[in-house]
C-alpha cells in the first residue's frame, strides 16, 4: 500500500470513511466525563440516519474520483461508535501512526480499520506507545510544517514523542504546537490551502515550537467565531484543491459563503448532522491514506 499525506488539500485519492452501523443508543460515560467544557454533552444520533448521511458523503467522494473504504464493525461492548476514524490513526508523509487514546474504547475501535491497513510495509507502520497520548484530530500536516494540538485528548509527551520519531525518519517539518480548549485541533484550526486556514482564535493559545518559543503564522486566516466553531465550521474536508465538503447547516453558512465568494472554493454542502451531535464532522469522519 502506498501512503502519502503531505498536507490537507492535495487531491484525495484513498480514504477510510466512518460508519453509522453499530452505533449504540447510549454514549460512553467515560468519554463524556473527559469532554472539555466547550463541548456540549453527547446526543447519540440514530444509527440508520447516521449511515444515510455517511452514504451521501461516500457518493460525493466517489464522484470526485476518491477510493472510499469503510471499517469492519467491531463486536465489542467497549465500542460505542465507529464514526470518526481520523482520531484512531493518521498518516504523515509515508508513515502510518496507530494512535493511542486515553480511552480504551477508542483504541479497541482500531480493530475495525486494521484489515484495511494490512498491506502497509512494517517499517511504515508505527504504534504510539501506551504511556503517551496522541489522536489524529490533533495532527495536521501542512507545507513544511506539522501543526499538533495540545488539549483534552493529546499530551505534550505525545507531541514530543512524535517529533522525535519524525526527526529520526529524516523529516524536516517544523513542529508547531497549538494549545486549545476544544475536543481536537481540527475543531478550531484547519489548513485548507497552501497558505490559508480556518481559525477560531478564541479557542487557541499561543502557537509555539517545541522549545516553547512563539511561532509567527505565515497563513491567511478566515475567522471563525465560537458559535461557528461549536457547529464545527472549521471541520471541513478538502477533497481536492478548491473543492470542500462542508455541513449544510445554518451556523456554518456564513463561513461556506466566505469560502466561495472571497476565496473561489466550490463548497459542496451535504446534510451531516449526526456525527456533529457527538463532536465530529467531515475531517473527523475521514482518515486519508493517500493524497496527490
C-alpha positions as CSV (number, residue, x, y, z in Angstrom):
1,X,0.0,0.0,0.0
2,X,1.3,3.4,-1.0
3,X,0.8,6.0,1.7
4,X,1.2,9.7,1.0
5,X,-0.2,12.6,3.0
6,X,1.9,15.8,2.7
7,X,-0.9,18.2,3.6
8,X,-4.7,18.6,3.9
9,X,-5.6,19.8,0.5
10,X,-4.0,17.8,-2.3
11,X,-6.4,15.6,-4.3
12,X,-7.8,12.9,-2.0
13,X,-7.2,9.5,-3.6
14,X,-7.8,7.0,-0.8
15,X,-9.7,7.4,2.4
16,X,-11.3,5.5,5.2
17,X,-14.8,6.8,5.9
18,X,-16.6,6.2,9.2
19,X,-19.8,4.3,9.6
20,X,-23.1,4.7,11.5
21,X,-23.6,0.9,11.6
22,X,-23.3,-0.5,15.1
23,X,-23.8,2.9,16.8
24,X,-25.1,2.3,20.3
25,X,-28.0,4.0,21.9
26,X,-26.0,5.2,25.0
27,X,-22.9,7.3,24.9
28,X,-19.7,6.1,26.6
29,X,-19.9,7.7,30.1
30,X,-16.1,7.7,30.4
31,X,-15.7,9.7,27.2
32,X,-18.4,12.1,28.3
33,X,-16.6,12.8,31.5
34,X,-13.5,13.6,29.6
35,X,-15.1,16.2,27.3
36,X,-13.7,19.7,27.5
37,X,-16.1,22.4,28.9
38,X,-16.5,23.8,25.4
39,X,-18.1,20.6,24.1
40,X,-21.8,20.0,24.6
41,X,-22.9,16.7,26.1
42,X,-23.2,13.9,23.6
43,X,-26.5,13.4,21.9
44,X,-26.5,9.9,20.4
45,X,-27.9,10.0,16.9
46,X,-30.0,7.4,15.1
47,X,-27.7,4.7,13.5
48,X,-29.8,4.5,10.3
49,X,-29.9,8.3,9.8
50,X,-26.1,8.4,10.6
51,X,-25.3,5.8,8.0
52,X,-27.6,7.5,5.5
53,X,-25.5,10.7,5.9
54,X,-22.3,8.7,5.6
55,X,-23.6,7.2,2.3
56,X,-24.1,10.7,1.0
57,X,-20.5,11.6,1.8
58,X,-19.3,8.4,0.2
59,X,-21.2,9.1,-3.0
60,X,-19.8,12.7,-3.1
61,X,-16.2,11.5,-2.7
62,X,-16.5,8.7,-5.2
63,X,-18.0,11.1,-7.8
64,X,-14.8,13.1,-7.3
65,X,-12.6,10.0,-8.0
66,X,-11.7,9.2,-4.4
67,X,-11.5,5.5,-3.5
68,X,-13.5,5.1,-0.3
69,X,-13.1,2.3,2.2
70,X,-15.3,1.5,5.2
71,X,-14.5,-0.1,8.6
72,X,-15.4,-3.6,9.7
73,X,-17.9,-3.5,12.6
74,X,-16.1,-4.2,15.9
75,X,-18.2,-6.5,18.0
76,X,-17.3,-5.2,21.5
77,X,-19.3,-3.7,24.3
78,X,-16.5,-1.1,24.7
79,X,-17.0,0.4,21.2
80,X,-19.9,2.8,21.2
81,X,-19.5,4.1,17.6
82,X,-17.1,4.0,14.6
83,X,-17.9,7.4,13.2
84,X,-14.6,9.1,13.5
85,X,-11.6,7.1,12.2
86,X,-9.4,10.2,12.0
87,X,-8.7,10.0,15.7
88,X,-7.6,6.4,15.9
89,X,-4.9,6.7,13.2
90,X,-3.2,9.2,10.9
91,X,-0.7,9.4,8.1
92,X,2.2,11.9,7.9
93,X,4.2,11.7,4.6
94,X,4.5,7.9,4.0
95,X,4.2,6.8,7.7
96,X,1.0,5.4,9.3
97,X,0.6,6.0,13.1
98,X,-1.7,3.9,15.1
99,X,-3.0,6.4,17.7
100,X,-3.1,5.9,21.4
101,X,-6.1,7.4,23.2
102,X,-6.7,8.0,26.9
103,X,-9.9,6.0,26.4
104,X,-9.9,2.2,25.9
105,X,-13.0,2.3,23.6
106,X,-11.2,4.4,21.0
107,X,-8.2,2.0,21.0
108,X,-10.4,-1.1,20.6
109,X,-12.1,0.8,17.7
110,X,-8.9,0.4,15.7
111,X,-9.7,-3.2,15.1
112,X,-12.3,-2.1,12.6
113,X,-9.8,-0.5,10.3
114,X,-6.9,-2.9,10.8
115,X,-7.9,-5.1,7.9
116,X,-7.7,-2.1,5.6
117,X,-4.1,-1.5,6.7
118,X,-2.6,-5.0,6.4
119,X,-0.6,-4.2,3.3
120,X,1.3,-1.3,4.8
121,X,5.1,-2.1,5.0
122,X,6.2,-2.8,8.6
123,X,8.7,0.0,8.5
124,X,5.9,2.4,7.7
125,X,3.6,1.3,10.5
126,X,4.2,2.9,13.8
127,X,2.3,2.3,17.0
128,X,2.2,5.2,19.5
129,X,3.4,3.9,22.9
130,X,0.9,3.3,25.6
131,X,2.4,5.9,28.0
132,X,1.8,8.9,25.8
133,X,-1.4,10.1,24.2
134,X,-2.0,11.4,20.7
135,X,-5.1,11.4,18.5
136,X,-5.3,12.2,14.8
137,X,-7.7,15.0,15.2
138,X,-4.8,16.9,16.8
139,X,-2.4,16.2,14.0
140,X,-2.4,18.4,10.8
141,X,0.3,18.3,8.1
142,X,0.9,21.5,6.2
143,X,3.7,22.6,3.8
144,X,7.0,22.3,5.7
145,X,5.1,22.2,9.0
146,X,3.2,19.9,11.2
147,X,0.6,21.5,13.4
148,X,-0.2,19.5,16.6
149,X,-2.9,20.3,19.1
150,X,-2.4,20.2,22.8
151,X,-5.7,19.7,24.6
152,X,-8.0,17.2,26.2
153,X,-7.0,14.2,24.0
154,X,-3.3,14.7,23.2
155,X,-0.4,15.2,25.7
156,X,2.8,17.1,25.4
157,X,4.6,13.8,25.8
158,X,2.8,12.5,22.8
159,X,3.8,15.5,20.8
160,X,7.4,15.3,21.8
161,X,7.4,11.5,21.0
162,X,6.0,12.2,17.5
163,X,8.6,15.0,16.9
164,X,11.4,12.6,17.9
165,X,10.1,9.8,15.6
166,X,9.8,12.2,12.6
167,X,13.3,13.6,13.2
168,X,14.7,10.1,13.3
169,X,13.0,9.4,10.0
170,X,14.6,12.4,8.4
171,X,11.6,14.8,8.5
172,X,12.5,18.5,8.4
173,X,8.9,19.7,9.2
174,X,8.7,22.4,11.8
175,X,6.5,21.2,14.7
176,X,4.0,23.9,15.7
177,X,2.1,23.2,19.0
178,X,-1.3,24.8,19.3
179,X,-2.9,24.6,22.7
180,X,-6.7,24.7,22.5
181,X,-9.8,24.3,24.7
182,X,-11.9,22.2,22.3
183,X,-12.1,18.4,21.6
184,X,-9.4,18.3,18.9
185,X,-7.3,20.8,16.9
186,X,-9.4,20.4,13.8
187,X,-12.4,21.7,15.7
188,X,-10.8,25.2,15.8
189,X,-7.9,25.2,13.2
190,X,-7.9,23.6,9.7
191,X,-5.4,24.3,6.9
192,X,-7.4,24.3,3.6
193,X,-4.8,25.6,1.2
194,X,-1.0,26.2,0.9
195,X,-1.3,29.4,3.0
196,X,-4.9,29.5,4.1
197,X,-6.6,28.2,7.3
198,X,-9.9,28.4,9.1
199,X,-9.3,29.6,12.6
200,X,-11.3,30.1,15.8
201,X,-8.7,32.3,17.5
202,X,-10.8,32.4,20.7
203,X,-10.3,28.6,21.2
204,X,-6.5,28.6,20.9
205,X,-3.5,29.8,22.8
206,X,-0.1,30.9,21.6
207,X,1.4,28.9,18.7
208,X,4.8,27.7,19.8
209,X,7.7,25.5,18.7
210,X,9.0,22.5,20.7
211,X,11.1,24.9,22.9
212,X,8.1,27.0,23.8
213,X,9.1,29.9,21.6
214,X,6.2,31.7,19.8
215,X,5.8,30.9,16.2
216,X,4.8,33.6,13.7
217,X,1.9,32.5,11.5
218,X,2.5,32.9,7.8
219,X,-1.1,31.9,6.9
220,X,-4.0,34.0,5.8
221,X,-6.8,33.0,8.1
222,X,-10.6,33.0,7.9
223,X,-12.0,34.0,11.3
224,X,-14.5,31.5,12.9
225,X,-16.4,32.6,16.0
226,X,-17.4,30.5,18.9
227,X,-20.9,29.7,17.6
228,X,-19.5,28.7,14.2
229,X,-16.8,26.6,16.0
230,X,-19.4,24.8,18.0
231,X,-21.2,23.9,14.8
232,X,-17.8,22.6,13.6
233,X,-17.5,25.1,10.7
234,X,-13.7,24.5,10.7
235,X,-14.1,20.7,10.4
236,X,-14.4,20.6,6.7
237,X,-12.8,18.2,4.3
238,X,-10.8,19.4,1.2
239,X,-11.5,16.7,-1.4
240,X,-9.3,18.3,-4.0
241,X,-7.8,21.8,-4.3
242,X,-10.6,24.3,-4.3
243,X,-13.3,21.8,-3.5
244,X,-14.6,21.4,0.0
245,X,-17.2,19.2,1.7
246,X,-19.0,21.2,4.4
247,X,-22.1,21.0,6.5
248,X,-25.4,22.2,5.1
249,X,-26.1,24.0,8.3
250,X,-27.2,27.5,9.1
251,X,-24.5,28.1,11.6
252,X,-21.8,27.2,9.0
253,X,-23.3,29.0,6.1
254,X,-21.5,32.3,6.6
255,X,-18.2,30.5,6.5
256,X,-19.3,28.5,3.5
257,X,-20.2,31.6,1.6
258,X,-17.0,33.3,2.5
259,X,-15.0,30.4,1.1
260,X,-17.0,30.7,-2.1
261,X,-17.2,34.4,-2.6
262,X,-13.8,35.6,-1.3
263,X,-11.6,32.6,-2.0
264,X,-13.1,30.8,-5.0
265,X,-13.8,27.5,-3.4
266,X,-16.5,25.2,-4.6
267,X,-18.3,24.3,-1.3
268,X,-20.3,21.1,-1.6
269,X,-22.9,21.4,1.2
270,X,-24.0,18.0,2.5
271,X,-26.5,17.1,5.2
272,X,-24.3,16.0,8.1
273,X,-25.8,16.5,11.5
274,X,-25.4,13.1,13.2
275,X,-21.7,13.0,13.6
276,X,-21.5,16.6,14.8
277,X,-24.0,15.7,17.5
278,X,-21.3,13.5,19.0
279,X,-18.4,16.0,18.5
280,X,-17.0,15.5,15.0
281,X,-17.6,16.4,11.4
282,X,-16.1,15.8,7.9
283,X,-12.5,15.8,8.9
284,X,-13.1,13.7,12.0
285,X,-15.1,11.2,10.0
286,X,-12.4,10.6,7.4
287,X,-8.9,9.1,7.6
288,X,-7.0,10.0,4.5
289,X,-4.3,7.5,3.4
290,X,-3.2,9.0,0.1
291,X,-3.4,12.4,-1.5
292,X,-1.6,13.7,-4.5
